[in-house]
Amino acid sequence: MRLLSAALMLLAFSLVSPASAEWKEVAANTGTTKLDFTPREWLDVKLAVNGVSVDRLKLHQAGKMTSLVLQHDEANRGTIVVTNATQVVVHPAIAVAVFDAEGRLLAAANTGVRMKSLKPGETKELDIHFGGVFRHLEKGRTLYVSLEF
């Protein structure tokens, strides 16, 4: 029994060892791009992965009321335009991260679980919300956008 446990541990460590941590081609439908960031402006993202593309993105204020007890003037929401040029229904998930000029993370958000689907040929706007950490977005200089489906 101890020999089996030791063998399983050795196998597990070999799977996560630095030697096996080399970059390999990713089999999943994923992609990431880096952009210069301008708050409150539409940004051309142009991230395409196997027929699905993130076309544009804009961060904006939530509107008049952001919750029952909190109101603020900073951008904490975003709109992402996504297009499905494939022949199948896809369920895209998108993550966005904003960094300042020194490379410090200012905010991160995602579209949430993959509940929203895109039919073949469809273009749709997806919403993102920068939870509680977003108040320094105006200092952002770099934006990363990741797409997975």
C-alpha positions in Angstrom: 0.0 0.0 0.0 2.8 2.4 0.8 4.5 1.6 -2.4 1.4 2.4 -4.4 1.0 5.7 -2.5 4.6 6.6 -3.2 4.2 5.7 -6.9 1.1 7.9 -7.2 2.9 10.8 -5.5 5.9 10.4 -7.8 3.5 10.4 -10.8 1.7 13.5 -9.6 5.0 15.4 -9.0 6.3 14.4 -12.5 3.1 15.8 -14.1 3.7 19.3 -12.5 7.5 19.4 -12.5 9.3 22.2 -14.2 10.5 19.8 -16.9 6.9 19.1 -17.9 5.8 22.7 -17.6 7.1 23.7 -21.0 4.7 25.6 -23.3 2.8 23.3 -25.5 0.1 24.0 -28.2 -3.2 24.6 -26.5 -5.9 22.2 -27.7 -8.8 24.3 -26.4 -10.2 27.3 -28.2 -8.4 30.1 -26.3 -6.6 33.3 -27.2 -5.3 36.5 -25.6 -4.3 39.9 -26.9 -2.7 43.0 -25.4 -3.9 46.5 -26.2 -3.1 50.1 -25.3 -5.9 51.1 -23.0 -8.0 54.3 -23.2 -10.9 54.5 -20.6 -14.4 55.3 -21.9 -13.5 54.8 -25.6 -14.4 52.0 -27.9 -11.3 49.8 -28.4 -10.8 47.7 -31.5 -9.8 44.3 -30.0 -9.5 42.2 -33.1 -9.0 39.0 -31.2 -10.0 36.0 -33.3 -9.9 32.3 -32.3 -11.0 29.6 -34.7 -13.9 31.7 -36.1 -15.0 33.5 -32.9 -13.9 37.0 -32.5 -13.9 39.7 -29.8 -14.4 42.8 -32.0 -14.6 45.8 -29.8 -14.8 46.7 -26.1 -15.7 49.8 -24.1 -15.7 50.4 -20.4 -18.3 52.7 -19.0 -20.2 53.9 -15.9 -23.0 51.7 -14.6 -25.5 54.5 -14.9 -27.5 56.3 -12.2 -27.6 53.7 -9.5 -25.0 50.9 -9.1 -26.7 49.1 -6.2 -29.2 49.7 -3.5 -26.6 51.3 -1.2 -23.7 52.4 -3.5 -23.4 54.9 -6.2 -20.1 56.0 -7.9 -18.9 57.9 -11.0 -16.0 55.6 -12.0 -16.3 53.2 -14.9 -17.0 49.7 -13.5 -18.8 48.1 -16.4 -18.0 47.1 -19.9 -19.6 46.1 -23.2 -17.9 43.6 -25.4 -18.9 42.9 -29.0 -18.4 39.2 -30.0 -19.0 37.5 -33.4 -19.4 33.8 -34.1 -18.3 33.1 -37.7 -18.4 29.4 -37.2 -21.1 26.9 -38.2 -21.9 25.8 -34.6 -23.3 27.4 -31.5 -20.6 28.6 -29.2 -20.6 29.7 -25.5 -17.8 32.3 -25.2 -16.2 33.4 -21.9 -14.1 36.5 -21.9 -11.8 37.9 -19.3 -10.4 41.5 -19.2 -7.5 42.8 -17.1 -6.3 46.4 -16.9 -2.8 47.3 -15.8 -1.1 50.7 -15.1 2.1 51.9 -16.7 4.2 50.1 -14.1 2.4 46.8 -14.8 0.3 46.8 -11.6 -3.2 45.2 -11.9 -5.9 47.8 -11.5 -9.0 45.8 -12.3 -10.2 42.5 -13.7 -13.5 41.2 -14.9 -15.1 38.5 -16.9 -18.4 37.6 -18.6 -19.2 35.0 -16.0 -20.2 31.4 -16.7 -20.8 30.4 -20.2 -24.5 30.7 -20.1 -24.8 33.0 -23.1 -24.6 31.4 -26.5 -23.9 32.7 -29.9 -25.5 31.1 -32.9 -23.6 30.7 -36.2 -23.2 34.1 -37.8 -24.5 36.0 -34.8 -22.9 39.1 -33.3 -23.8 40.0 -29.7 -22.9 42.5 -27.0 -21.8 40.9 -23.7 -21.6 42.7 -20.4 -18.8 42.6 -17.8 -18.7 44.0 -14.3 -15.6 45.0 -12.4 -16.7 44.0 -8.9 -15.2 46.0 -6.1 -11.7 46.8 -7.5 -12.0 49.3 -10.3 -11.5 52.8 -8.9 -8.2 53.4 -10.6 -9.2 52.4 -14.1 -8.5 55.9 -15.3 -4.8 55.2 -14.7 -4.9 52.1 -16.9 -2.5 51.9 -19.8 -2.6 48.3 -20.9 -5.5 46.0 -21.4 -5.5 42.2 -21.8 -8.5 40.4 -23.3 -8.8 36.6 -23.2 -11.4 34.6 -25.1 -12.3 30.9 -24.4 -15.1 28.8 -25.8 
